[in-house]
């Protein structure tokens, strides 16, 4: 079991934030949250608004604690409670995701944490939407299916590094069955002339073994999907498909096969204008 000083030293970010201990019956629970402040960008798939909640039992006996999470109505929270058994002197953590609707004005809001009478207020800064060359970055991903170990947004979160595939990639949930689709729905017509795919391609999982092999690039204009590119027999990690720029409502890949014939693995897809 870690002694309390060791546990805190292992997580220096926790030291930087206020955490006020208060009596909870015969127990004491310290609240923590990192990072502070937390920043949120009002886009559906932008990687932001991730907070790690923590509770540490500084009392003499193990206990069970119910951490309540609330916020003002501008913020949507992935959880409103974090209940856990707390051994003595161990930091117990849980993730909290904070999102805001598209169009939310830049401002500072607050997430409130409470255990019994102890409270911690976390500032949440809603940032303006950043200027983006990659038109898909942070936009709403749409997929035919998503494996439970992966995130729907993983293919449009701005991270194209195959080494971080597990945290930042996407694959379907229909093993050995094709086609699969993955793309983005725009909220307004957007001119696209180039799509860049990064499929899984790492030292351990090279594209020639695990990457997607046969796929079409399609754009949707109104209700009509139109093909703008076709790739067959791909064994490389990064593939660029260029076409005559067109204003579209959506972009997708239709994947017909992968090199292992199992899953359609996308680390990132990007799209650019003229
Ligand atoms: Ca990614």
Boltz pocket constraint, residues with backbone or C-beta under 6 A from the ligand:
constraints:
  - pocket:
      binder: B
      contacts: [[A, 153], [A, 154], [A, 155], [A, 156], [A, 157], [A, 158], [A, 159], [A, 160], [A, 161], [A, 168], [A, 169], [A, 266], [A, 267], [A, 268]]
      max_distance: 6.0
